[in-house]
Amino acid sequence: MTTVIAFILIFGSLVIFHEAGHFFVAKKAGILCREFAIGFGPKILSFKKNETQYTVRLLPIGGYVRMAGEDPDMPELKPGQRVGLLFDENEAVEKIVVNGKDRYTGLRMIETESADLERALVIKGYEEGDDEHLRTFKVKRDAVLVEDRMEMQIAPWDRQFASKSLGKRALTIFAGPLMNFVLAALVFTLMAVVQGVPMTDPVLGTVVKDSAAAKAGLHKGDTVISIDGAEISTWNDIVDVIQKHPDEKITFTVERNGKTMDIPVTPKSISEDGKTIGRIGVTSPVDHSPLKVATYGITQTYVWTVEIFKLLGHLISGGFSIDMLSGPVGIYKSTETVAKSGIIYLFKWAGLLSINIGIMNLLPLPALDGGRLLFFGIEALRGKPIDRQKEGIVHFIGFALLMLLMIIVTWNDIQRFFL
């Protein structure tokens, strides 16, 4: 149950932060956001607030913000089509009922001659009982169209994604991955608040009770000068020597309160990743100063971003294998392993996952945010947008291939962990 809760919290946070980036920048730009979804597939939970439907869907493989104009989401009113109109007190159309008209009272039936629900916001037609006079009906900017019992708010052109400047569109798409890096920085900062900022100085941090270090007489704050006569200059030097001497007595030369003393210690042997290493039960020194804590999140996000890019470079140059990828099942199993190590390790895992998602979404592949940004770059060079239908086809194919890859990766994870 702990793993399930940890997975839901981590996965949910990653998706919510990512989609919130798209959502809030889109709203700031005046784009109508029809849906904010966590997951894909059938709806599990759904509620509407203002003009946006918030949904939780069955398949935990991401999320999306559905913005007006990105898909052919509005039904088209065709000449000769009979619709029912509901008006407000100013005689402006506030609801357009395409079918199921018997469920409404007060409808005025119109035979449509033409309709423009994007720019002019008018419907022209003949009212029932008057076939001679063509009338023009003004449509409210937030009018609702009803079809098959589904209500959809119309989207005037200036509220559609495509109507916005190239800069606003690019920023709306980039904001998703950006928020993953922001989340990572927040997580690492929270880690620093809880445990302090790890230091590289050769100083002993917390000494675990009843550990080899405690029994030998080592204290928190001891500065390690040498071990078995070998000079020590960093915390990593201490770790390397200890790990190489399981069950072997080694002598620490430390400085404590201005005095130098030699303390023999026998590291306890443990198995880690198939290897036997030594441990004495001390932690690295930490810094709780406000400045260090405040900057730790940003520096760690930068460091891990660089490391992940290096890893991607090695994967590309060294050959790619499907086993290098993990889907929701693989992430769940990894979360289960990390959860056993404690809350701090879960925080670090969440931060690393967030950076990974941010980087992966910036890859210039169709259906990903990076693919969208690539098309915007081409648009900037051409001086005009690429045909929306052609771009849509490319992204649709990319999305289909991405879903196929997700299925393969998930099946591979299931075989690896359960079969």
N, C-alpha and C positions, 0 to 999 in steps of 0.2 A: 504493500500500500504506500509506503514511503517513496518508493521509486515512481509509482504512478503519479503521486502528487507532485513530486519533483519534476517529472517529465512534463506534466500539464502546465505547471507554473513557468518552467523554462521555455518550452515551446510557445506557450501562449504569449509570454512577454516578448519573445523575439519577433513573432508575427505581428503582434499589436503595435510595437514600436515602429516596425518597418512600414506597415500600412498607415499608421498615424502620420508618418512623415508625408506620404503622398496626400493623405486626406486633408491635413491642416493647411498645407501649402496650396492645394487645389481650392479649398474654401476661401483662402485669403485672396486667391486670384479671381474669385467669383464664379468658379466652375460648380455646376450642380452635381453633387455626388449622390448617386441613386442608392448605392449599397456599400456597406463596409462589412466585409466577410472574413471570418476566420475559418480556414479550411475550404475544401471543395466538395462538390457532390450535394446530396440531399440535405435539406435544412434540419437541424436538430432544435435550435432555439432561434427565435426571431422577434424583434420588436422595432417599432418605428418611432423616431424622435425628430421633430421638425420635418425636413424633407429627405432624410436618409433612413434606409432600412438597415438595421444592424443584425447580422446573422452569424450563427455558429453552425458550420456544416460538418458532415460526417467524416470526410477524409482529411487527416491532419498532415497535409503536405504543402501548407502555405496559406495564402490568403489573397485578397484583392480588394481594390476600391473601384467600383464601377462608376465611371464618370460619363456624364451626358455627352453624346456625340461620338463616343469611341466605337460604338456598335450601332447598327441600324435598329435602335431600340424603340423608336416611336412608330406605331402603325400609321400608314398613310391614308388620309381620307380621299376617296376617289370620286370623280364626278358621277352623279346619279345615286350615290350612297345615301341611305336614310339614317340619320342619327338623331338622338334626342339631346336637347340642350337645356341646362339649368342655368339661370341667371341670378346675379346678385342684385342688390337694391339699385345699382346704377346701370342696370341692363347690360352688364358685361358678362360674357360666358365664363362660368367657373367650373362647369363639369360637362364633358362631352361623352355621351353614352352611346357606344357603338352597337352593343347587343345586350340582351337581358333588360330591355327597357321597361318591362312590366314590373320590375322591382322598384321603380322610382315613381314618385308622384310629382306633378308640376312640370313634367317635361314638355318642351315645345319641339315638335317634330319638324325636321328640316330635310329637304332633299338637296344634297350638296352639289353646288356647281363647281366650286373650287375652294381650296383651303391653303392657308399659309400659316403654319404654327411655329415657324422659326423666326421670320423677320417682320412681316407686316402684322402678324398675330390677328388674322381675321378669317372668318368663314363666310363665304358667299353662297347663298342658296335660296330656295323657295320654301316658305313656311307652309305647313300643311293647310290646305283649304284655300291657298292663294297661289295659283300657278302662273300668275301674270307679272307679279312684282318681284324682281330679284333684289334680295336684301343683303346687306353686309352686317355681320355681327362681330363686334369687337371681342377679342378673347383676352382674358386676364393673363398676366405673365406667369402666374402660378396655377393656372387652370389644370384640371385633372382629366385625363382621358381614361374611360372605363371600357375594357374589353375582356370578355370571358371572366367576369367578376374580379379582374385585376385592375387596380387603379395605378396610373402612372402620371406623374407630374410632367407637363410639357416643358421643353427646354428651349427658350429663346436662343437665337444664335449667339448672343454675347455671353451666354452661360454654358456654352459647349466648349469642350477641351480644344477643339481645332480652331476656335475663334481667337484664342489667346496668342500673344506674341511668342516668338521662338524661345526667348529667354524664360518666359513664365512656364511654358510647356516643359522645357528642359529642367528647370528647377523643380517642378512638380514631380518629375520622374526621378531625378537625382536625390530628392529628399528622403525617399524610402531607404536606400542603402546608407545614406548619411546618418539616419536615425539609428541604424544598427551600430555604427561606430560610436555614436553618442551614448547608446545603452552600454556598450562595452566600457567606455570611460567611466560611466556612473557606477557600474559594478565593481571595477577595479578600485575606484575611490572609496566605495563602501567597504571593500576589503581592507584598505589602508586605515580607515576609521576604526574598524574592529580589531585588527591585529597589528597595526603599525606598518611602516614601510621597511621591507627587508634591506639590510645594509650589507656591504661587502667586506667590512672591516673584520679582522681576525679576533673577534670578541664573542664570548659565549653569551647566548641569549638565555631563555628559560631552561633550567635543568629539571628534567622530569623526575618526580619522586621515585625512589627505589630503583633508578636506572643505574647503569654501569658508571656513568659520570658522577651521579650523586653518591654512590657507594665509595668511589675513589676520592671524593673530597673536592671536586671541581665546583665552582660557584658561578652564578650569573654575574656577568661583568668582567670575568677574568679575560685578560688579553693574552692570547697565545703567541709566544715568541718563536717557539720551535717545537717540533715533535721528533723524538729520537735524533736530535741534533740537526735536523733539516729545517732551514729557515721557513717560517710561515708568514705570508704577507696578505692573504685574503681568506675569507670564509670558505671559498671553494677549495683552497689548499687543505684546510682542516678536514673537509668532507672527503676529499680524495684519499688522504692518508688513512682515515678511519675505515673507509669502505674496503681498502686493500688489506686490512689486518683483522679479519674476523677471528675471534678467540685467541688473539696474540697480544701479549702485553706490550704496550707502547708508552713512552714517557713524554708527558706534556710539560714543557717549560713555560710557565705563565707568570704574568705580572699582576699582583693584586695589592692594592693600597700602597704602591711604591716599592713593594718587595717582590723579588723573583724567587720562585720555588719550582721544584720538579715534582710532578705528580704522576705516578704510574697508573694506567687505565687499560683494562682489557675489554675491547669492543665485543658486544654480543653478536653472534652470527645470525643472520636472517636470510630468507630466500626472497629475491625480488627479480621478477622477469626471468626466472630460470637460473639466476646467478646467486651465489652465496656472498654476501657483503657484510661489513661490520657496521654496527650502530652503537652509540654510547648514550643516547637519550638527551641531546641538547638541541635547541633550536637556534636559528640564526639571529643575530642582533637586529633590533627593529628601532625605527625612528618615529616618534609620534608628533613631531613638530608640525604645526599647521601648514607651513609652506610645503613640506615634503608630502603631506597627506593630500593637499590641494592639487599638486602637480602629478601625483603618482598615476592617476587614472589616465591622463593624457599621454604620459610617457610610456606606460605599459601598452596602451592601445597602439601607439606608433611602433613600438618594438615588435609586438606580435603581428601587426599588419605586414611589416617588412619580412618577418620569418615565414609567414604564410605565402607571401609572394615568391620567396626563395623556394619554398617547397613546391609550389605550382611550376616554377621553372624547372626543377629537377624532374617532376613528373612528365613534363613535355619533352625534355631532352633525353630522359632515361627510359622512356617507354611508358605507355599507359595500360593499366589493368583495371577491370571492373571491380576487383576486390579492393581497390583504393577508395572506392566511393561507399558512402553509407546513406541509407534512407531513414525514414522514421523508426523502423525496427532497430537498425544499427545504432541510431542515436539513443533510443530507449535503453538498449543493452549497455551502452557506454555510460549513460546516466546512472544505471543501476550500479555499475562498478565504482563510479566516482562517488556516489552517495554513501558508500560504505566508508569512505575516507573522511567524511565530515562536511559540515556546511561551508567552510572556507573553500574547499576544493570544488564544491558545487558552484559557488560563486565564480570561481576562476573558469570552470567549464562553461558556464553560461556566457561569460565574457568572450571566450575563445569562439564559441559557436556563433555569437552575434557578429564578430569580426568576419568569420568564414562566410556567413550569409551575406554580409555587406559586400565582400569581395566577389563572391560568386554571382551576385546580382549585377555587378558592374562589368562582368565579362561581356564582350560585344557579340552576344549570341541572340538570335531571334527569340522573341517571347520574354526575354529577360530585360531588366531595366537598361542594362548596357546595350542591348540591341536597339532599344528605342532611342537611346542617346546617340548611337551610331547613325541612325536615320536622320536625327536632328543635325548632326554634324554634316552629313551629305547635303541636307537642305540649306545649311548656312553657306556651303561652298557653291551650290547651284544657284542660290538666290531665290529659290522657289521650292515649295514642298513636293515630295514624291507623291505620286498618285495614291490616294488613301486606300483604294481598293487593292492595288498591288502590294502596298505595305501590309495591309491586313492579311492578305494571302500568305505572305512570308512569315508573319507572326503566328498565324494559325498553324502553318506547317511546323514551325519551330515549337509551338506549344504541344502539338501532337507528339512530336519526337521527344520532347521533354517528359511528357507523361509516360511514353513508352519506356524511356530510360528509367524513370522512377519505378515503374512496375518491375523491370528487370533487376534493378538494384534492391528493391524490397524483397523479391523472391530470392535473390542471392543472400540477403541478410537472414531470411527465414531458414534457408538451407544451412547456412554457416552456424547459426546459433541454436536451432531447434531440431534439425534433422540429422 
